[in-house]
């Protein structure tokens, strides 16, 4: 079942946060996707060009410049990202991550998946 790996990933992540003394301000759980490489160079909401190799993401509501940690529940891998754009445009997603972030999370083959998003600093 999916429950055991999911519970283990959340438990492990909580222990990791405690070990490093970081406490997220707020968390969200939902589906994430990533930017297509073809968007590389397009202007983002922050006025900077999208860089497929940067550790950035799009969120509908968080202030631009917010630092978030995204954990892909399937792999248990996490990345720290800066919100620099608005989106995702798919209504069932909570965040779009850069291509580099998707590779580090191990979600490229899947295209999208369940994540926990933790707001570290607004």
C-alpha positions as CSV (number, residue, x, y, z in Angstrom):
1,X,0.0,0.0,0.0
2,X,1.0,3.6,-0.4
3,X,0.3,4.4,3.2
4,X,3.5,2.8,4.7
5,X,6.0,4.5,2.4
6,X,4.2,7.9,2.7
7,X,4.1,7.7,6.5
8,X,7.8,6.7,6.6
9,X,8.7,9.6,4.3
10,X,6.8,12.1,6.5
11,X,8.3,10.7,9.7
12,X,11.9,10.7,8.3
13,X,11.4,14.3,7.0
14,X,10.2,15.5,10.4
15,X,13.2,14.0,12.1
16,X,15.5,15.7,9.6
17,X,13.9,19.0,10.3
18,X,14.3,18.5,14.0
19,X,17.9,17.5,13.6
20,X,18.7,20.8,11.7
21,X,16.6,22.9,13.9
22,X,14.5,24.2,11.1
23,X,10.8,24.7,11.6
24,X,8.6,25.4,8.6
25,X,6.2,28.3,8.9
26,X,3.4,26.5,7.1
27,X,3.0,23.3,5.0
28,X,0.8,22.3,2.0
29,X,0.3,18.9,0.5
30,X,-0.7,18.3,-3.1
31,X,0.4,17.6,-6.6
32,X,3.4,19.2,-8.2
33,X,4.6,19.4,-11.8
34,X,7.6,21.0,-13.5
35,X,8.3,23.5,-16.2
36,X,9.0,22.3,-19.7
37,X,12.6,22.9,-20.9
38,X,11.1,24.8,-23.8
39,X,10.2,27.6,-21.4
40,X,13.8,28.3,-20.6
41,X,14.5,32.0,-21.0
42,X,10.8,33.1,-20.7
43,X,10.2,36.0,-18.3
44,X,8.8,35.0,-14.9
45,X,6.5,37.1,-12.7
46,X,9.6,38.3,-10.8
47,X,10.8,39.8,-14.2
48,X,13.8,37.4,-14.3
49,X,14.1,34.8,-17.1
50,X,13.2,31.3,-16.3
51,X,16.3,29.2,-15.9
52,X,15.7,25.5,-16.2
53,X,18.9,24.9,-14.2
54,X,18.0,27.2,-11.2
55,X,16.3,26.0,-8.0
56,X,13.1,28.0,-8.5
57,X,9.3,27.4,-8.6
58,X,6.0,28.9,-9.3
59,X,3.2,29.3,-6.7
60,X,-0.2,31.0,-7.0
61,X,-0.2,32.9,-3.7
62,X,3.2,32.9,-1.9
63,X,5.1,36.1,-2.1
64,X,7.9,36.2,-4.7
65,X,11.2,35.5,-3.0
66,X,9.7,33.0,-0.5
67,X,11.9,30.0,0.3
68,X,10.2,26.7,0.3
69,X,11.3,23.1,0.8
70,X,9.5,20.6,-1.5
71,X,9.6,16.9,-0.7
72,X,8.5,14.4,-3.4
73,X,6.7,11.7,-1.5
74,X,7.4,8.9,-4.0
75,X,11.2,9.3,-3.6
76,X,11.5,11.1,-0.2
77,X,13.9,13.5,-1.8
78,X,13.8,17.2,-1.0
79,X,14.9,20.5,-2.5
80,X,15.0,24.1,-1.3
81,X,13.5,26.5,-3.9
82,X,12.8,30.2,-4.3
83,X,9.4,31.3,-5.6
84,X,10.0,33.5,-8.6
85,X,6.9,33.0,-10.7
86,X,3.1,32.6,-10.6
87,X,1.4,29.3,-11.4
88,X,0.8,26.5,-11.8
89,X,-1.8,26.9,-14.4
90,X,-3.2,23.4,-13.9
91,X,-5.8,23.8,-11.2
92,X,-5.1,20.4,-9.5
93,X,-1.4,21.4,-8.8
94,X,0.0,23.4,-5.9
95,X,3.5,24.2,-7.3
96,X,5.5,24.0,-10.5
97,X,9.2,23.4,-10.0
98,X,12.1,24.0,-12.3
99,X,13.6,21.3,-14.4
100,X,16.7,21.1,-12.1
101,X,14.4,20.7,-9.1
102,X,12.4,18.0,-10.9
103,X,15.6,16.1,-11.7
104,X,16.8,16.2,-8.0
105,X,13.4,15.1,-6.8
106,X,13.3,12.2,-9.2
107,X,10.0,13.3,-10.7
108,X,11.0,13.8,-14.4
109,X,9.7,10.4,-15.6
110,X,6.5,10.7,-13.6
111,X,5.8,14.3,-14.8
112,X,4.0,15.2,-11.6
113,X,3.3,13.8,-8.2
114,X,2.4,14.2,-4.6
115,X,4.6,16.6,-2.6
116,X,4.8,18.3,0.8
117,X,5.7,22.0,0.5
118,X,7.1,23.7,3.5
119,X,7.4,27.4,3.7
120,X,10.8,28.2,5.3
121,X,10.9,32.0,4.9
122,X,8.6,34.5,3.4
